[in-house]
């Protein structure tokens, strides 16, 4: 594969940067604050307080990682807004892969890459652990506020959540879990040997790969080994005095990966409680449950009883495999740290990316379907491989060939991704704008421009 020639002056600048990184890898001192600040945020990188620190951080920053993060944010906004109009790009109702289904694994992959750069040099493992735990708690709190039910959405100016009904899991909660496990692996499960080749890098991080193997084994054992008994759920009727309607679901199976009788849903119902799960299940858009499939719609007359059952796409068991995506991204971050030549990085990225992609497709053909809701092993492989290929392409385009100006918007979005997620995709900004109205709540600026009708 031919590689474009780097822009003038960039190769020299890259070499100087690489030499600086090399001196750090070989024993140069780096204080804890610098380690934490450099690409520390998995979604929103934090700027240094002093101007010279900020300038140094910008010089050391991997621009392609910001662009990739920004591209993922833009993709998330696009599928959220256009998914209802174009069901083909919306999340797959169950098995299969769509454009919307790659957003979450791309974010988790970026988490891992960022962690590899953040913790490449540690002065105190205990301090780094404490800061990682604090960041995790911050993400969990933000996630509960945004997706736990506190905000009631567009056209509803009320707020508040019944703690007996709060949704515990969500997008930021899953990212927080992946970040915490990835950070602990990078802080505590890293060898001290010097890396001179791909094999020596595997030896240096052998305990992290052992953790990956353990997580995959746990996931597969539980998904295919747990027995799922019959269960039931209830839906409140409009009249508060009426008895809720109860729907029985027949299972009594083991290893089922369908919507009704999978071990993922059973674990969430048992540990979290069915009242704390997402109440608009993705499988309500399947053909047995919707006459407008793959979109939402009225159920057909012979719809199965499980069509309206709560199900969390960011559940506990599926989050186990999501952690693996984060650890795969961590490996790509290690390649940045230990390999300085563009050709070496490209080779060490493309080989595993291709292998992951092919393995996932083969597993799907063999019956282990690509499924985002269950975060199946085949889904992890396909999306991790796709993330690696996209990241490699952006790296070649931006950091090697120097096409940075066309990517400035994506770079900016990548550096402010958490803020964009909170204000835009979580409807915080639209809800706030709707709070300012003229005489009646319906007379607001969003209604005037055609949003929130």
C-alpha positions as CSV (number, residue, x, y, z in Angstrom):
1,X,0.0,0.0,0.0
2,X,1.4,3.3,-1.1
3,X,1.7,6.0,1.6
4,X,1.4,9.7,0.8
5,X,4.4,11.8,1.5
6,X,4.2,13.8,4.7
7,X,3.9,17.6,4.3
8,X,7.1,19.7,4.4
9,X,8.4,20.2,8.0
10,X,6.0,17.6,9.5
11,X,8.4,14.7,9.3
12,X,11.0,16.8,11.2
13,X,8.4,17.9,13.8
14,X,7.2,14.4,14.1
15,X,10.7,13.2,14.7
16,X,11.3,15.7,17.4
17,X,8.1,14.8,19.1
18,X,9.0,11.1,18.8
19,X,12.3,11.8,20.4
20,X,10.6,13.6,23.2
21,X,8.3,10.7,23.7
22,X,11.2,8.2,23.5
23,X,13.0,10.1,26.3
24,X,10.0,9.8,28.4
25,X,9.6,6.1,27.7
26,X,13.3,5.5,28.6
27,X,13.1,7.1,32.0
28,X,12.6,10.8,31.5
29,X,10.7,12.4,34.4
30,X,7.1,13.3,34.0
31,X,5.0,14.5,37.0
32,X,1.6,13.1,37.7
33,X,-0.3,16.2,36.7
34,X,1.3,16.1,33.2
35,X,0.5,12.5,32.9
36,X,-3.1,13.0,33.8
37,X,-3.6,16.1,31.6
38,X,-2.2,14.6,28.4
39,X,-5.2,13.2,26.4
40,X,-6.6,12.2,29.8
41,X,-10.3,12.6,28.9
42,X,-11.9,9.8,27.0
43,X,-14.6,12.2,25.7
44,X,-13.6,15.7,26.6
45,X,-9.9,16.5,26.9
46,X,-9.0,18.9,29.7
47,X,-6.9,22.0,29.1
48,X,-4.0,23.0,31.3
49,X,-4.4,26.2,33.4
50,X,-1.2,27.8,32.3
51,X,-0.6,29.0,28.8
52,X,2.8,27.3,28.3
53,X,1.4,23.9,29.5
54,X,-1.5,24.3,27.1
55,X,0.9,25.0,24.2
56,X,3.0,22.0,25.1
57,X,0.0,19.8,25.3
58,X,-1.2,21.0,21.8
59,X,2.2,20.1,20.4
60,X,2.1,16.6,21.8
61,X,-1.5,16.0,21.1
62,X,-2.4,13.3,18.5
63,X,-4.7,15.3,16.3
64,X,-6.2,12.3,14.6
65,X,-7.6,11.1,17.9
66,X,-9.5,14.3,18.4
67,X,-10.7,14.2,14.8
68,X,-11.9,10.6,15.3
69,X,-13.7,11.6,18.5
70,X,-15.3,14.5,16.7
71,X,-16.3,12.3,13.8
72,X,-18.0,9.9,16.3
73,X,-19.8,12.8,17.9
74,X,-21.0,14.1,14.5
75,X,-22.1,10.6,13.6
76,X,-24.0,10.3,16.9
77,X,-25.9,13.5,16.3
78,X,-26.6,12.5,12.7
79,X,-28.1,9.1,13.5
80,X,-30.1,10.6,16.5
81,X,-31.7,13.2,14.3
82,X,-32.1,11.2,11.0
83,X,-32.6,7.7,12.4
84,X,-36.3,8.3,12.8
85,X,-36.6,9.4,9.2
86,X,-34.2,6.8,7.8
87,X,-34.7,3.5,9.7
88,X,-31.9,1.9,7.7
89,X,-29.3,4.0,9.6
90,X,-31.1,3.7,13.0
91,X,-30.1,1.0,15.5
92,X,-30.8,-2.5,14.3
93,X,-34.0,-3.9,15.9
94,X,-32.0,-6.9,17.0
95,X,-29.4,-8.8,14.9
96,X,-27.4,-7.0,12.3
97,X,-25.3,-3.8,12.1
98,X,-26.2,-0.3,11.1
99,X,-24.5,3.1,11.1
100,X,-25.9,3.9,14.5
101,X,-24.6,0.7,16.0
102,X,-20.9,1.7,15.6
103,X,-21.2,4.9,17.7
104,X,-20.9,3.3,21.2
105,X,-18.0,0.9,20.3
106,X,-16.1,3.8,18.6
107,X,-16.4,5.9,21.8
108,X,-15.1,2.9,23.9
109,X,-12.3,2.3,21.5
110,X,-11.3,6.0,21.8
111,X,-11.4,5.6,25.6
112,X,-8.8,2.8,25.4
113,X,-6.5,4.7,23.0
114,X,-6.6,7.8,25.3
115,X,-5.8,5.7,28.3
116,X,-2.7,4.3,26.6
117,X,-1.4,7.8,26.1
118,X,-2.5,9.1,29.5
119,X,-0.8,6.5,31.6
120,X,2.3,5.9,29.6
121,X,4.4,7.1,32.5
122,X,3.3,7.0,36.1
123,X,4.9,8.6,39.1
124,X,2.5,7.2,41.7
125,X,0.0,4.4,41.0
126,X,-2.1,5.1,44.1
127,X,-2.6,8.8,43.0
128,X,-3.5,7.7,39.5
129,X,-5.9,5.2,40.8
130,X,-7.7,7.7,43.0
131,X,-8.0,10.2,40.2
132,X,-9.4,7.5,37.9
133,X,-12.0,6.5,40.4
134,X,-13.0,10.1,40.9
135,X,-13.4,10.6,37.2
136,X,-15.5,7.5,37.0
137,X,-17.8,8.7,39.7
138,X,-18.2,12.0,37.9
139,X,-19.2,10.2,34.7
140,X,-21.7,8.0,36.6
141,X,-23.4,11.0,38.2
142,X,-23.7,12.9,34.9
143,X,-25.0,9.7,33.2
144,X,-27.7,9.2,35.9
145,X,-28.7,12.8,35.6
146,X,-29.0,12.7,31.8
147,X,-30.5,9.2,31.3
148,X,-31.8,8.2,34.6
149,X,-35.2,9.9,34.0
150,X,-34.6,13.2,35.8
151,X,-35.3,15.2,32.7
152,X,-38.6,14.3,31.0
153,X,-37.7,15.3,27.5
154,X,-39.0,17.8,24.9
155,X,-42.4,19.4,25.4
156,X,-42.3,18.5,29.2
157,X,-41.1,21.3,31.5
158,X,-41.3,19.1,34.6
159,X,-38.4,17.3,36.0
160,X,-37.5,14.8,38.8
161,X,-37.3,11.0,39.0
162,X,-38.8,8.4,41.3
163,X,-35.9,6.6,42.8
164,X,-37.9,3.4,42.6
165,X,-38.0,3.8,38.8
166,X,-34.7,5.4,38.0
167,X,-32.7,3.9,35.1
168,X,-29.3,2.9,36.5
169,X,-27.5,2.1,33.3
170,X,-26.9,4.3,30.2
171,X,-24.3,5.5,27.7
172,X,-22.1,7.4,30.0
173,X,-22.4,4.8,32.7
174,X,-21.1,2.2,30.3
175,X,-18.2,4.5,29.2
176,X,-17.4,5.0,32.9
177,X,-17.2,1.3,33.6
178,X,-15.0,0.7,30.5
179,X,-12.8,3.7,31.5
180,X,-12.4,2.5,35.1
181,X,-11.4,-1.1,34.2
182,X,-9.1,0.1,31.4
183,X,-7.4,2.5,33.7
184,X,-6.9,-0.1,36.4
185,X,-5.4,-2.5,33.9
186,X,-3.1,0.2,32.5
187,X,-2.0,1.3,36.0
188,X,-1.5,-2.1,37.6
189,X,-1.3,-4.8,34.9
190,X,1.7,-3.5,33.0
191,X,5.1,-5.1,32.8
192,X,8.4,-3.3,33.0
193,X,10.3,-4.8,30.1
194,X,11.4,-2.6,27.2
195,X,9.5,-2.9,23.9
196,X,11.5,-3.5,20.8
197,X,9.0,-5.4,18.7
198,X,5.3,-6.5,18.5
199,X,6.1,-9.7,20.4
200,X,7.9,-7.9,23.2
201,X,4.9,-5.5,23.5
202,X,2.6,-8.5,23.9
203,X,4.8,-9.7,26.7
204,X,4.8,-6.3,28.4
205,X,1.0,-6.3,28.5
206,X,0.4,-10.0,28.8
207,X,-1.7,-9.6,32.0
208,X,-4.0,-7.1,30.2
209,X,-4.6,-9.7,27.5
210,X,-5.2,-12.3,30.2
211,X,-7.9,-9.9,31.5
212,X,-9.4,-9.7,28.0
213,X,-9.5,-13.5,27.8
214,X,-11.1,-13.7,31.2
215,X,-13.8,-11.2,30.4
216,X,-14.6,-12.9,27.1
217,X,-14.8,-16.3,28.8
218,X,-17.1,-14.9,31.5
219,X,-19.4,-13.3,29.0
220,X,-19.7,-16.3,26.7
221,X,-20.2,-18.7,29.7
222,X,-23.0,-16.6,31.1
223,X,-24.7,-15.8,27.8
224,X,-24.8,-19.4,26.6
225,X,-24.6,-21.2,29.9
226,X,-27.3,-19.6,32.1
227,X,-30.7,-21.1,32.3
228,X,-33.5,-18.5,31.7
229,X,-36.7,-19.5,33.4
230,X,-40.2,-18.2,32.6
231,X,-40.8,-14.6,33.7
232,X,-43.4,-11.9,33.7
233,X,-43.7,-8.2,33.7
234,X,-46.5,-5.7,34.2
235,X,-47.6,-2.4,32.5
236,X,-49.6,0.2,34.3
237,X,-52.9,1.1,32.7
238,X,-54.1,4.7,32.1
239,X,-56.5,4.6,35.1
240,X,-54.4,4.8,38.3
241,X,-57.0,2.8,40.2
242,X,-56.9,-0.1,37.7
243,X,-54.8,-3.2,38.3
244,X,-51.6,-3.3,36.1
245,X,-51.8,-5.7,33.2
246,X,-49.4,-8.7,33.6
247,X,-47.7,-10.3,30.6
248,X,-46.2,-13.8,31.0
249,X,-43.1,-14.7,29.0
250,X,-42.4,-18.4,28.4
251,X,-38.7,-19.3,28.3
252,X,-37.2,-22.3,30.2
253,X,-34.2,-22.4,27.8
254,X,-30.4,-22.1,27.9
255,X,-28.2,-20.2,25.4
256,X,-31.0,-18.4,23.6
257,X,-30.0,-15.0,22.1
258,X,-33.4,-13.9,21.0
259,X,-35.2,-10.8,22.5
260,X,-37.3,-12.6,25.1
261,X,-35.1,-15.3,26.7
262,X,-31.5,-14.2,26.6
263,X,-29.3,-14.3,29.8
264,X,-28.4,-10.6,29.4
265,X,-32.0,-9.5,30.1
266,X,-32.4,-12.0,32.9
267,X,-29.3,-10.8,34.7
268,X,-30.5,-7.2,34.5
269,X,-34.0,-8.1,35.7
270,X,-32.6,-10.1,38.6
271,X,-29.9,-7.6,39.8
272,X,-31.1,-4.2,38.7
273,X,-34.8,-4.9,38.8
274,X,-37.1,-4.7,35.8
275,X,-38.5,-1.3,36.9
276,X,-35.0,0.2,36.5
277,X,-34.5,-0.9,32.9
278,X,-35.0,1.1,29.7
279,X,-38.7,1.1,28.9
280,X,-38.5,1.6,25.1
281,X,-36.9,-1.7,24.1
282,X,-35.1,-1.8,20.8
283,X,-36.8,-5.1,19.8
284,X,-40.2,-3.3,19.8
285,X,-39.1,-2.4,16.2
286,X,-38.8,-6.0,15.1
287,X,-41.3,-7.5,12.7
288,X,-43.2,-9.6,15.3
289,X,-43.7,-6.4,17.4
290,X,-44.2,-3.6,14.9
291,X,-46.2,-3.3,11.7
292,X,-43.8,-0.5,10.7
293,X,-40.7,-2.5,11.3
294,X,-37.8,-1.5,11.3
295,X,-39.5,1.6,12.8
296,X,-41.6,1.8,15.8
297,X,-45.3,1.3,15.3
298,X,-48.5,-0.4,16.6
299,X,-48.0,-4.1,17.3
300,X,-49.7,-6.6,15.1
301,X,-52.7,-8.6,16.5
302,X,-50.6,-11.7,17.1
303,X,-47.6,-9.9,18.7
304,X,-45.7,-11.9,21.3
305,X,-46.1,-11.0,24.9
306,X,-42.5,-9.8,25.3
307,X,-42.7,-6.9,22.8
308,X,-43.3,-4.2,25.5
309,X,-41.0,-5.7,28.2
310,X,-38.3,-3.3,29.4
311,X,-34.8,-4.1,28.2
312,X,-31.6,-2.2,28.8
313,X,-29.2,-2.0,25.8
314,X,-26.5,-0.9,28.2
315,X,-27.0,-3.8,30.6
316,X,-24.6,-5.5,33.0
317,X,-23.6,-8.5,30.9
318,X,-23.3,-6.6,27.7
319,X,-21.1,-4.1,29.5
320,X,-18.6,-6.9,30.1
321,X,-17.9,-7.2,26.4
322,X,-17.9,-3.4,26.1
323,X,-15.0,-3.3,28.4
324,X,-13.1,-5.6,26.0
325,X,-13.6,-3.0,23.2
326,X,-11.9,-0.4,25.6
327,X,-9.0,-2.8,26.2
328,X,-8.6,-3.4,22.5
329,X,-8.4,0.4,22.0
330,X,-5.8,0.4,24.8
331,X,-3.6,-1.8,22.7
332,X,-3.8,0.7,19.9
333,X,-2.7,3.4,22.3
334,X,0.3,1.2,23.3
335,X,1.3,1.1,19.6
336,X,1.4,4.9,19.5
337,X,3.6,5.0,22.6
338,X,6.1,2.3,21.6
339,X,6.4,2.6,17.8
340,X,7.5,6.0,16.3
341,X,7.5,5.3,12.6
342,X,4.3,5.9,10.6
343,X,4.7,2.6,8.7
344,X,5.2,0.6,11.9
345,X,2.1,2.1,13.5
346,X,0.1,1.6,10.4
347,X,1.1,-2.0,10.1
348,X,0.5,-2.8,13.8
349,X,-2.9,-1.2,13.6
350,X,-4.1,-2.7,10.3
351,X,-3.2,-6.3,11.0
352,X,-5.3,-6.7,14.2
353,X,-8.1,-4.5,12.7
354,X,-8.4,-6.8,9.7
355,X,-8.3,-9.9,11.8
356,X,-11.0,-8.6,14.2
357,X,-13.2,-7.7,11.3
358,X,-12.8,-11.0,9.5
359,X,-13.3,-13.0,12.7
360,X,-16.5,-11.1,13.5
361,X,-18.0,-11.7,10.1
362,X,-17.1,-15.4,10.2
363,X,-18.6,-15.8,13.6
364,X,-21.8,-14.1,12.3
365,X,-22.0,-16.6,9.4
366,X,-21.5,-19.5,11.9
367,X,-24.4,-18.4,14.0
368,X,-23.0,-16.0,16.6
369,X,-24.9,-13.1,15.2
370,X,-23.7,-9.5,15.3
371,X,-26.0,-7.9,17.9
372,X,-25.5,-4.5,19.5
373,X,-28.2,-5.0,22.2
374,X,-26.4,-8.0,23.6
375,X,-22.9,-6.7,22.6
376,X,-22.0,-10.2,21.3
377,X,-18.4,-11.2,20.7
378,X,-18.9,-11.1,17.0
379,X,-20.3,-7.5,17.3
380,X,-17.2,-6.5,19.4
381,X,-14.9,-8.0,16.8
382,X,-16.6,-6.3,13.8
383,X,-16.9,-2.9,15.5
384,X,-13.4,-2.9,17.0
385,X,-11.9,-3.8,13.6
386,X,-13.9,-1.1,12.0
387,X,-12.8,1.4,14.6
388,X,-9.1,0.4,14.1
389,X,-9.4,0.8,10.3
390,X,-11.2,4.2,10.5
391,X,-8.7,5.5,13.1
392,X,-5.8,4.4,10.9
393,X,-7.2,6.1,7.9
394,X,-7.7,9.4,9.9
395,X,-4.2,9.1,11.2
396,X,-2.7,8.8,7.7
397,X,-4.9,11.6,6.5
398,X,-4.3,14.1,9.3
399,X,-1.1,13.3,11.1
400,X,0.9,11.9,8.2
401,X,-0.4,13.7,5.1
402,X,-1.2,16.9,7.0
403,X,-4.8,17.4,5.9
404,X,-5.7,19.2,9.2
405,X,-7.6,22.3,8.0
406,X,-10.5,20.4,6.5
407,X,-10.9,18.6,9.8
408,X,-10.8,21.6,12.1
409,X,-14.6,21.4,12.9
410,X,-14.3,17.7,13.7
411,X,-11.2,18.4,15.8
412,X,-13.0,21.1,17.8
413,X,-16.0,18.7,18.3
414,X,-13.6,16.0,19.5
415,X,-12.1,18.4,22.1
416,X,-15.5,19.4,23.4
417,X,-17.4,16.1,22.9
418,X,-18.8,15.7,26.4
419,X,-20.2,19.2,26.4
420,X,-21.8,18.6,23.0
421,X,-23.2,15.3,24.3
422,X,-24.8,16.9,27.3
423,X,-26.2,20.0,25.5
424,X,-27.3,18.5,22.2
425,X,-27.8,14.7,22.1
426,X,-29.2,14.5,25.7
427,X,-31.7,17.3,24.9
428,X,-30.5,19.5,27.8
429,X,-30.1,22.5,25.6
430,X,-33.5,22.1,23.8
431,X,-35.2,21.6,27.2
432,X,-33.6,24.7,28.6
433,X,-34.6,26.7,25.5
434,X,-38.2,25.5,25.8
435,X,-38.3,26.8,29.4
436,X,-38.3,30.3,28.0
437,X,-41.8,30.9,26.4
438,X,-44.3,33.6,25.6
439,X,-47.4,33.4,27.8
440,X,-47.9,29.6,27.1
441,X,-45.3,26.8,27.1
442,X,-46.0,26.0,23.5
443,X,-44.9,29.4,22.4
444,X,-41.2,28.9,22.5
445,X,-38.3,29.4,20.1
446,X,-38.0,25.6,19.3
447,X,-41.7,25.4,18.3
448,X,-41.2,28.5,16.1
449,X,-38.3,26.8,14.2
450,X,-40.2,23.5,13.9
451,X,-38.5,21.5,16.7
452,X,-40.4,19.6,19.3
453,X,-43.7,19.6,17.6
